[in-house]
Each structure stands twice: as C-alpha cells, then as structure tokens.
Amino acid sequence: QVQLAESGGGLVQPGASLRLSCAASERTFKYVAGWFRQTPRKGREFVAAISRSGENTGYGNSVKGRFTISRDDAKNTVLLQVDSLKPEDTGLYYCAVKTTYLSDWIYRDPNEYDSWGQGTQVTVSS
C-alpha cells in the first residue's frame, strides 16, 4: 500500500499563504488524489481533488478561488497551494489517493479513497 507524507503546514496570520505537499512512496500516475481537512466544527471536510490526468480538479465551496491543487507525477507529489487563509481554514490537512483507471474522474467522498497520510496542521490566527 502506498505511503503518503504531508508537509508544509504551520501557524500563520490571516491572509497568509502556505504550500502543502504530499509525497508518495511510489509512482502516483495511477491515482486520483484529494486533500481533506479535519476540524472540530465540521469534522472531515473535502478540500480539493485532482484527476489522474491532472485535467480535472474540484474544490470545496469554502476554499474555491483561494486554494489550488496540482500534481507532479515525476516527483510523486501532490501539492495544495493555499492562499488568503482565514481562521476557519484551521485544521489538520490530509492527503489521500485512490487507484483508478478513469483518467478524468475526481472523488469528493472521503470513503472513496484507499490510502491516507498522517496529516499536517494548519493554524490561522492573529
């Protein structure tokens, strides 16, 4: 089973940016990838997903226009650029992948994903 390791979280002020990275232990070209976050108020929430091909992306309503997901299969990495951070973005951010033969599908349901990382904490506070 693929191992995932997130990094890039931290404590930042409102309006700041972070670049979250998810490194996989094996080639990522066969996976659809997603980012989720866990917060006390909302539980596990869908943040973003990217298809195998990289051509299709999707975002949660609360992050649309501020977050950008991308992938670099040459480096076995999935990235999440988070801009204009708000206090309500605070949470533990997880990367997840699912093996799929469908090149342009994405999944918003966390139950669809096969493998998960341990998470990286993002705290937005003044």
Disulfide bonds with the S-S distance in Angstrom:
Cys22-Cys95 2.10
